Amino acid sequence: MALKIDLNYSPNFNSTKRNSKQIKFIIFHYTGMKKETEAIKKLTRIKSNVSSHYFIKNNGDVILMVPDLYIAWHAGKSSWKNFKSLNKYSIGIEINNPGHQFKYKKYSPKQINSIISLSKFLIKKYKIKKKNILGHSDISPNRKKDPGEKFPWKYLSKKKICHWHDLDEKKLLNERNKNLSELDKKIFIQNLIKIGYSKQVGKKNLNLLIKNFQRRFRQKLINGSIDKECLLISKKLLKKFK
């Protein structure tokens, strides 16, 4: 698919340009609003104080809202590994979807095709590593759920865009809901921190952290409970997120 990009600039960005080498992450979001037109208005309205670099419409059309070398305001308070305030180091991609508050739905095939094309273009341009392709819920797990459990992370991993755990689904299912010792639960939390999730969030909002890990890597059951399946997934991911 040839990447066609329309322009609808947002005034919400830092006026100082950054060096292209600062761009190390792609962060996916959903809009979380009922109407696509309202989401576009919000991201381009000066009083809203939010924006993204790119917006993907329901029909797959891509809009550039903030040029790559300017810092858009999409991540808010966020962290991953040793990085704080991910706006400085990332490109934000908003995908139109009503989100959990307004009848969360599957992303359309046209949206997914655009996600793939845009991601590949940006990854190649800025030499972004697969381990740095993240969701808003990864970098702000105490505040955000997007892009949510219907986001096609596994499919994107097959397209060599991001990481997935690659474990046998049937074998994993046998480990679901199996209880862990307190020691194994601590190992799971330590694994999440090594992968990149915030240590502070784990201390204060453990349930939210677990749920957002599940939204990313165990999408069929988001219950906030640590079981053997979650532990095995976390162990497998450690090798990929070094």
Helices and strands as residue ranges (DSSP letters): E 5-7, G 20-22, E 25-30, H 36-44, G 46-48, E 54-56, E 62-64, E 79-80, E 83-84, G 86-89, E 90-95, G 100-102, H 109-126, G 130-132, E 133-135, H 136-139, H 153-158, H 169-175, H 182-195, H 199-204, H 206-217, H 228-240
